[in-house]
Amino acid sequence: MEKNYRLGLYEKSIPNEYGWDLKFSNARESGFDYLEMSIDESEEKLARLEWSNEKIHQLASIADFENMKIGSICLSGHRKYPLGGEDEITSLDIMRKAINFAFEAGIPIIQLAGYDVFYQKSSEITLKRFEKNLHCATELAAQAGVILGFETMETPFMDTVEKAMNYVKKMESAYLGVYPDVGNLNNAAIVYKKSVLEDLEKAKGHLIALHIKETVPGKYREIPFGTGLVDFKTILEKAWDLGIRRYVTELWYVGNPDWKEKNKEASNLARNILDRLN
């Protein structure tokens, strides 16, 4: 039966030294429909934004040759250069170049890090800056036809869908929605003693995609699937009911020799749930 959803693999689940052809082939062989590219705060990843359009097209051609796609970009580079930070020129330049990259490569979605600032203290100034620059980012996305989706993060500024929706409503754009991280949402629900399912409901009609990630209280990265507290079955059932049809398993290669098996296990975990909903 044809599947009514797409499942992606986070790029950082594959050793960084692998070339794009091997990254694409591993994603395909592990049972995924596409790869989610990472553009994080490292100089190496940010340098991707300096690629010429020709080089971007070459990457898209490699993906096509490997019978894969880059289905989304996880743009966490704003952690270092946030939309609410003092260096507004660099922050918006990152946004502009990321949108151009997505446009030229045919990538439909960019996941935005939900930070006004990260390495400094939030204030009225950072909040105003964030809103102003978010408006600019949304305008740029609308011009390119690229959809932006807020990731729910690990800081109080935007650790819930409800908080993300405050800004989605302010922008009033079809090109800005919410792309939640279920692991982060689960930790926030524990802190606030609230329901993940009720929180997801607050973005009905504005949910772009979903990160499937494992967490435990106070820890947000590199928790192996099945060892945390996230109720994937219940949350994915709710996400499906709310119309989400794009999912990405978020896990990391940390030098473990069994990383290929872990990627396949993540695909199987998600497919076992989603195929029953299909």
C-alpha positions in Angstrom: 0.0 0.0 0.0 1.3 3.5 -0.9 2.3 5.4 2.2 0.6 8.7 2.9 3.5 10.1 4.8 7.3 10.7 4.4 10.0 9.7 6.9 13.3 11.5 7.0 16.7 10.9 8.6 18.7 13.6 10.4 22.0 14.1 8.7 24.0 14.0 12.0 23.0 10.3 12.5 25.7 9.5 9.8 29.5 10.1 10.3 30.4 13.6 9.3 33.3 12.4 7.1 31.0 10.5 4.8 30.4 12.1 1.4 26.9 13.1 0.3 26.6 10.0 -1.9 27.2 7.8 1.1 24.9 9.8 3.3 22.1 9.5 0.8 22.6 5.8 0.2 22.7 5.1 3.9 19.4 7.0 4.4 17.8 5.0 1.6 19.2 1.6 2.8 18.1 2.4 6.3 14.5 2.7 5.2 14.0 6.5 4.9 12.4 8.6 2.2 14.7 11.7 2.6 17.5 13.2 4.5 17.3 16.3 6.7 20.3 18.5 6.2 22.0 20.2 9.2 23.2 23.8 9.1 24.3 24.3 12.6 26.5 26.9 14.3 29.8 25.3 13.3 31.9 27.1 10.8 31.9 23.9 8.6 28.2 23.8 8.4 27.6 27.5 8.1 30.1 27.5 5.1 27.4 25.6 3.2 25.5 28.8 3.0 28.4 30.3 0.9 28.0 27.7 -1.8 27.3 28.9 -5.3 24.0 28.0 -6.9 25.9 25.7 -9.2 27.3 23.7 -6.3 23.8 23.6 -4.7 22.4 22.2 -8.0 25.2 19.6 -8.0 24.2 18.4 -4.6 20.6 18.1 -5.7 21.8 16.0 -8.7 23.7 13.7 -6.4 20.5 13.2 -4.3 18.6 12.4 -7.5 21.2 9.9 -8.6 21.0 8.2 -5.3 17.2 8.1 -5.5 16.9 10.4 -2.5 15.9 13.9 -1.6 17.0 16.6 0.9 13.5 17.0 2.4 14.3 19.7 4.9 17.0 21.8 6.5 17.5 21.9 10.3 18.8 25.5 10.6 20.3 25.6 14.1 23.0 28.1 13.1 20.9 30.8 14.7 21.9 29.4 18.0 25.2 31.3 17.6 23.7 34.2 15.6 20.1 34.4 16.8 17.3 36.6 15.4 17.1 38.5 18.6 20.8 39.0 19.0 22.9 42.1 18.5 24.5 40.9 15.2 21.3 41.3 13.2 23.2 41.6 9.9 24.7 38.1 10.3 21.5 36.6 11.6 19.4 37.8 8.6 22.2 36.9 6.2 22.1 33.3 7.5 18.4 33.4 7.0 18.5 34.8 3.5 21.2 32.4 2.3 19.4 29.4 3.9 16.2 30.3 2.1 18.2 30.7 -1.2 19.8 27.3 -0.6 16.4 25.7 -0.1 15.0 27.4 -3.1 17.8 26.4 -5.4 17.9 22.8 -4.1 14.2 22.3 -4.2 14.0 21.8 -0.4 10.4 22.7 0.9 11.0 23.2 4.6 13.5 25.0 6.9 13.2 24.2 10.6 14.0 27.3 12.7 15.5 27.2 16.1 13.1 28.8 18.5 15.5 31.1 20.3 15.4 34.9 20.7 19.0 34.5 22.0 20.9 31.5 23.4 24.3 32.6 24.8 23.0 35.7 26.4 20.1 36.7 28.6 16.7 37.3 27.1 15.3 40.8 27.5 12.7 43.2 26.1 15.3 44.3 23.6 16.0 40.7 22.3 12.3 40.0 22.1 11.6 43.1 20.0 14.6 42.3 17.8 13.4 38.7 17.4 9.9 39.7 16.3 11.2 42.3 13.9 13.7 40.0 12.2 11.2 37.1 12.2 9.0 39.3 10.1 11.8 39.9 7.7 12.6 36.1 7.6 8.9 35.3 6.9 8.8 37.8 4.0 11.9 36.2 2.5 10.4 32.8 2.8 7.2 33.9 1.2 9.1 35.3 -1.8 10.9 32.0 -2.3 7.9 29.8 -1.5 9.8 28.0 1.3 8.1 27.1 4.5 9.6 27.9 7.9 8.7 25.9 10.9 9.7 26.6 14.5 11.4 23.9 16.4 10.3 23.7 20.0 13.5 24.0 22.0 15.1 23.3 25.4 14.9 26.9 26.7 11.8 28.5 28.3 11.5 31.0 25.4 10.0 28.5 23.0 9.8 25.0 24.6 6.1 24.5 23.9 3.9 24.6 20.8 1.8 27.2 22.5 4.7 29.6 22.8 5.7 29.0 19.2 2.1 29.8 18.1 2.3 33.2 19.8 4.7 34.2 17.0 3.0 32.3 14.2 -0.2 34.2 15.0 1.6 37.5 15.0 3.2 36.9 11.6 -0.1 35.8 10.0 1.7 34.0 7.1 1.2 30.7 5.4 5.0 30.4 5.3 5.5 30.2 9.0 4.3 27.3 11.2 5.5 24.9 13.9 7.8 22.0 13.4 7.9 20.5 17.0 10.5 18.2 18.6 8.6 15.6 20.5 11.5 14.9 22.9 11.7 18.6 23.8 8.0 18.8 24.2 8.0 15.8 26.5 10.6 17.4 28.8 8.6 20.7 28.8 5.4 18.8 29.7 7.2 17.2 32.7 8.4 20.6 33.9 5.1 22.3 33.5 3.0 19.3 34.4 1.0 19.6 31.2 0.0 17.4 28.4 2.1 17.0 25.2 -1.1 16.1 23.3 -3.0 19.2 24.4 0.0 21.3 23.5 0.2 19.9 20.0 -3.5 20.6 19.6 -2.9 24.3 20.0 -1.1 24.4 16.6 -3.8 22.5 14.7 -3.6 23.6 11.0 -0.1 25.1 11.5 2.0 21.9 12.1 4.6 21.5 9.3 6.4 18.3 10.3 7.6 16.5 13.5 11.0 15.6 14.9 10.9 12.1 16.5 13.5 12.2 19.3 14.1 10.5 22.6 14.7 12.5 25.8 14.8 12.2 29.6 14.2 15.1 32.0 17.1 17.6 31.7 18.7 15.9 28.8 17.9 16.7 25.2 20.5 15.0 23.0 22.0 11.6 22.3 19.4 9.6 24.3 19.0 6.2 22.5 15.5 5.3 21.3 13.8 3.2 23.9 15.8 4.4 26.8 13.9 7.6 27.5 10.4 8.7 28.6 8.8 9.7 25.3 5.6 7.9 24.5 6.1 7.8 20.7 3.0 5.7 19.9 0.5 8.1 21.7 2.2 11.2 20.4 2.5 10.1 16.8 -1.1 9.0 16.8 -2.0 12.5 17.9 0.3 14.1 15.3 -1.3 12.0 12.6 -4.8 13.1 13.7 -3.6 16.7 13.5 -2.6 16.2 9.9 1.2 15.8 10.2 2.5 13.8 7.3 6.3 14.5 7.4 8.4 13.0 10.2 12.2 13.0 10.9 13.9 10.7 13.3 16.5 12.8 15.2 19.5 10.8 16.4 23.3 11.3 16.4 26.4 9.4 15.4 28.6 9.6 18.5 31.4 7.3 17.3 29.3 4.1 17.9 30.2 1.3 15.6 26.6 0.2 15.4 25.3 3.5 13.9 23.9 1.8 10.8 21.9 -0.6 12.9 20.7 2.3 15.0 19.4 4.2 12.0 17.5 1.1 10.8 16.1 0.7 14.3 14.9 4.3 14.3 13.2 3.8 10.9 11.5 0.6 12.1 10.3 2.3 15.3 8.7 5.1 13.4 7.3 2.9 10.5 5.8 0.4 12.9 3.7 3.2 14.4 3.0 5.3 11.3 2.2 2.3 9.0 -0.7 1.4 11.2 -2.0 4.9 10.9 -1.5 5.1 7.2 
